[in-house]
Amino acid sequence: MNPIQKFTHQLWHGLARTSRKTRIVAGGTAALALAAFGATAVAPIADPADVTSKSVSEDLQLPNLADQIAALQQNQQQFTHEERIRPGDSLGSVFTRLGITDAQAQAFVRSDRLARGILTLKNGKRIQAETDENGQLLSLRATVANKDDLKTITVTRKGDKLVASATAAQLERRVEMRSREIQNGSLYSATDANTDGGQIPDQIVGQIVEMFSTSIDFRGDLKRGDRFNVVYETFWQDGELVRTGRILAGEFINRGVAYQSVWYEDPVSHQGGYYSLDGKALKKAFLKSPVAFNRISSGFSMRVHPVFGVWKQHKGVDFAAPMGTPIKASGDGTIDFVGTQNGYGNLVVVKHWANYSTAYGHMSRFASGLRRGQKISQGDVIGYVGATGWATGPHLHYEFRIGGEAKDPMGLKNLVQQPLTTGELARFRMAAADMSHRFSLLSQAGNTVAAR
Ligand SMILES: [Zn+2]
């Protein structure tokens, strides 16, 4: 590489080259820090029984300063480059732009199990390299996404060898707040508006809908002047948005009524869910069981059908209970079906938000006046246990459906929330108070609304 080429490369952080002096100082500091740590590990104040601290001190390899200086004298100049992957790029073309003229490095990246991840970099993604003045690779770094997993792959030169390592990408978490007013009855036109420094990502819009659609029909209920506030997480690397996280809190004012919801997560299990802002109405998304039952007589599994005597998959859960026991809607929703349906006997289907629905079979009778299209709340009685249809005794056949397909309701941990314990409630109230404060900052003055 000629000297002009050297300086035409895009420079990372505006640093044209790292001087020999800087490198020596940096190396010396690292050595001192490690030496200090090593000394602590064997200091007599350490518990003598703590044998692990001893082995730590033995495993420490202090960098040899003399070696480093010698290496630096050979490679006086070190160049840092950053490039982005372009359509049609090959490893060769990226290396050329990065100023790497190092056949060994190319072969290494193509063959090494970890380094090969660099070949999966998508268009627009960054790759950074350090080379010496001859274009030999000193180090290479890129962050690669594998599904939701982000890792930073580093290739480093160790003498005449190259070594690859991968670490979890260091992402910066930001909490963003947005406030929007519905202008023309459409949620999406409001979220596209770029009024306060950024669009609201589609994933967040989807979460807003999911969060409030038990209370608000986003296709029909929205009115000009409705508004919402949302607090959500985003994850960044090198000033670039990598992914959006979840909504931490949301408030939607629909026709003068405020609906509020706060995310709460168990600090140990990391299981979480949304709760109302006052912390009192900690409504679960779905009841674990829609009936006071004696026992689960059949789970979601293969079984011999009790009426037909053949092996069939049982696509629901049977709750054995006395004839006439009230059956409750397991979540908020709309009645989608009331009537008789072959094997199910007297059946009620409730449509919930998103594509969730629940079905309740073998009822002896329906709740009086129950009709299709009726809005119901979690816990409302919709019918009574019976043995209509193909049933050998009184029980409720309960199905949880996603997109019309029956799923095992016992396996849906994220939808069936556990109530908060007293300790959790205290923690939750602190989080909720903070979110409530943020909402009050976001809300426009003079708009009084009834909390609900
Ligand atoms: Zn059943």
Residues whose N, C-alpha, C, O or C-beta is under 5 A from the ligand:
A	BS01	ZN	G316 V317 D318 H397
